């Protein structure tokens, strides 16, 4: 941990096509090795492909997928008197979005075959409809928090 205090939060500029900060953050999460133009091409291509397949606005599909992937609670380990308890805690808004984006990208990358545009479009569509690996992971996190509700009083 840093001894200098809290790191300042950077302001992320909205993206050029949808003028949305979440799309810009998603591009940043997807980007590997500083290749921003490639990440933009993948994200915009996936949104367009999802729009063609679902006959809905692609940006709405993206936003719905992000909402469906966003967790509300998580469990964090807390050591009390020699025992480690999994304590359910609410998640800050910026961490919620970050987890949702990370999970979406990980699930899309783990899909088989095809190009990244097609994999990401498929993951966005499946998550928007509520039946993907990302939504299963969110539900699994929620179930763990529910199961450990008895340790909520160890919250700090």
C-alpha positions as CSV (number, residue, x, y, z in Angstrom):
1,X,0.0,0.0,0.0
2,X,1.1,3.5,-0.7
3,X,2.3,5.7,2.1
4,X,1.5,8.8,0.1
5,X,-2.2,8.7,0.5
6,X,-5.0,8.2,-2.0
7,X,-4.1,8.2,-5.7
8,X,-6.1,10.9,-7.6
9,X,-9.0,9.7,-9.7
10,X,-8.4,10.5,-13.4
11,X,-11.2,11.9,-15.5
12,X,-11.9,9.6,-18.5
13,X,-12.9,11.5,-21.6
14,X,-16.1,10.2,-23.3
15,X,-15.6,8.2,-26.6
16,X,-16.0,9.8,-30.0
17,X,-18.9,7.8,-31.4
18,X,-21.4,7.5,-28.5
19,X,-20.1,10.3,-26.3
20,X,-20.2,8.0,-23.3
21,X,-17.7,7.5,-20.5
22,X,-18.6,3.8,-20.0
23,X,-17.7,2.9,-23.6
24,X,-14.4,4.8,-23.3
25,X,-13.6,2.9,-20.1
26,X,-14.6,-0.4,-21.8
27,X,-12.2,0.4,-24.6
28,X,-9.5,1.1,-22.0
29,X,-10.1,-2.2,-20.3
30,X,-10.0,-4.1,-23.6
31,X,-6.9,-2.4,-24.8
32,X,-3.7,-4.5,-24.8
33,X,-0.2,-3.0,-25.3
34,X,-1.4,0.5,-25.9
35,X,-3.2,-0.4,-29.1
36,X,-6.2,1.9,-28.7
37,X,-7.3,2.1,-32.3
38,X,-7.5,-1.7,-32.4
39,X,-9.5,-1.8,-29.2
40,X,-11.9,0.9,-30.5
41,X,-12.3,-1.1,-33.8
42,X,-13.2,-4.2,-31.8
43,X,-15.7,-2.5,-29.5
44,X,-17.4,-0.5,-32.2
45,X,-17.5,-3.5,-34.5
46,X,-19.0,-5.6,-31.7
47,X,-21.7,-3.0,-30.9
48,X,-22.6,-2.8,-34.6
49,X,-22.7,-6.6,-35.0
50,X,-24.9,-6.9,-31.8
51,X,-27.2,-4.3,-33.4
52,X,-27.5,-6.2,-36.6
53,X,-28.2,-9.5,-34.8
54,X,-30.7,-8.3,-32.2
55,X,-32.4,-5.7,-34.3
56,X,-32.1,-3.3,-31.3
57,X,-29.9,-0.2,-30.9
58,X,-26.4,-1.5,-30.3
59,X,-25.6,1.1,-27.6
60,X,-28.7,-0.1,-25.7
61,X,-27.5,-3.7,-26.0
62,X,-24.2,-2.6,-24.6
63,X,-25.8,-0.7,-21.7
64,X,-28.2,-3.5,-20.9
65,X,-25.3,-6.0,-20.9
66,X,-23.3,-3.8,-18.5
67,X,-26.3,-3.4,-16.2
68,X,-26.9,-7.2,-16.2
69,X,-23.2,-7.9,-15.4
70,X,-22.8,-5.4,-12.6
71,X,-22.6,-7.0,-9.1
72,X,-24.1,-5.2,-6.1
73,X,-22.3,-7.1,-3.3
74,X,-19.2,-9.2,-2.9
75,X,-17.5,-11.1,-0.2
76,X,-14.1,-10.0,1.2
77,X,-12.0,-12.0,3.6
78,X,-11.7,-10.7,7.1
79,X,-9.5,-12.2,9.7
80,X,-11.0,-12.3,13.3
81,X,-9.2,-14.1,16.1
82,X,-7.4,-16.7,14.0
83,X,-10.4,-17.5,11.7
84,X,-11.0,-16.0,8.3
85,X,-14.6,-15.1,7.5
86,X,-16.0,-14.2,4.1
87,X,-17.8,-10.9,4.9
88,X,-20.4,-9.7,2.4
89,X,-20.0,-6.0,1.6
90,X,-21.6,-3.5,-0.9
91,X,-19.3,-2.5,-3.7
92,X,-18.5,1.1,-4.7
93,X,-19.9,2.3,-8.0
94,X,-16.6,2.6,-9.8
95,X,-15.5,-0.9,-8.7
96,X,-18.9,-2.3,-9.8
97,X,-18.4,-1.0,-13.3
98,X,-14.8,-2.1,-13.4
99,X,-15.7,-5.7,-12.3
100,X,-18.6,-5.9,-14.8
101,X,-16.3,-4.7,-17.7
102,X,-13.5,-7.1,-16.6
103,X,-15.9,-10.0,-16.4
104,X,-17.4,-9.2,-19.8
105,X,-14.0,-9.0,-21.5
106,X,-12.7,-12.2,-19.8
107,X,-15.8,-14.2,-20.8
108,X,-15.6,-12.9,-24.4
109,X,-11.9,-13.8,-24.7
110,X,-12.6,-17.3,-23.4
111,X,-15.2,-18.0,-26.0
112,X,-14.0,-20.3,-28.8
113,X,-12.9,-19.7,-32.4
114,X,-13.9,-16.6,-34.4
115,X,-12.7,-13.1,-34.2
116,X,-12.7,-10.9,-31.1
117,X,-15.5,-8.7,-32.6
118,X,-17.8,-11.7,-33.0
119,X,-16.9,-13.1,-29.6
120,X,-17.5,-9.7,-27.8
121,X,-20.8,-9.2,-29.8
122,X,-22.0,-12.6,-28.7
123,X,-21.1,-12.0,-25.1
124,X,-22.8,-8.6,-25.1
125,X,-26.0,-10.1,-26.6
126,X,-26.0,-13.1,-24.2
127,X,-25.4,-10.9,-21.2
128,X,-28.0,-8.4,-22.2
129,X,-30.5,-11.3,-22.4
130,X,-29.2,-12.6,-19.0
131,X,-27.8,-16.0,-20.1
132,X,-24.0,-15.8,-20.2
133,X,-20.9,-16.8,-18.2
134,X,-20.8,-13.2,-17.0
135,X,-24.3,-13.2,-15.5
136,X,-23.6,-16.6,-14.0
137,X,-20.5,-15.2,-12.3
138,X,-22.5,-12.2,-11.0
139,X,-25.2,-14.6,-9.6
140,X,-22.5,-16.8,-8.1
141,X,-21.0,-13.8,-6.3
142,X,-24.5,-12.8,-5.0
143,X,-25.1,-16.3,-3.7
144,X,-21.8,-16.4,-1.9
145,X,-22.7,-13.1,-0.2
146,X,-26.2,-14.4,0.7
147,X,-24.7,-17.6,2.2
148,X,-22.3,-15.6,4.4
149,X,-24.8,-13.0,5.5
150,X,-24.4,-14.3,9.1
151,X,-20.9,-12.7,9.1
152,X,-22.1,-9.2,8.0
153,X,-21.5,-7.9,11.5
154,X,-17.7,-8.2,10.9
155,X,-18.0,-5.5,8.3
156,X,-15.5,-2.6,8.8
